[in-house]
């Protein structure tokens, strides 16, 4: 799988359903969920940030990119500038 232009393909980390005995809600009414995290699988040729490379762990917002499933994996395609942090 190859990302094009300034796009990045990320495999999303599974969201925890609970931490200890506390269940985690996906969305609080009127608010967005916390950032998602994942591992970069592919980087397009026009990505300019040298820290955005395959294998890097990143955080990104909940309303960014295009979600899809491939080989039973939850993937997202999003532009380089929608990545909030390299972890």
LINJO-V262556 format. One line per field, one symbol per residue. phi: phi as a letter, one per 30 degrees, with the letter a starting at -180 (. if undefined). psi: psi as a letter, one per 30 degrees, with the letter a starting at -180 (. if undefined). A space follows every 50 residues. Layout:
phi->???
psi->???
//
This chain:
phi->.bdchccbcbdddddddaciccdcddbdeibdddedbacdcbbddcdcdd dcbejdcbcaddccicdacbhhcdcbcbdedcddacc
psi->kkklbglkkkjkkkkkeljbgkkkkekkkgllllklllkkekklfgkfkf fjlkfkklkllfglajklkkhgkjlkklleffkekk.
//
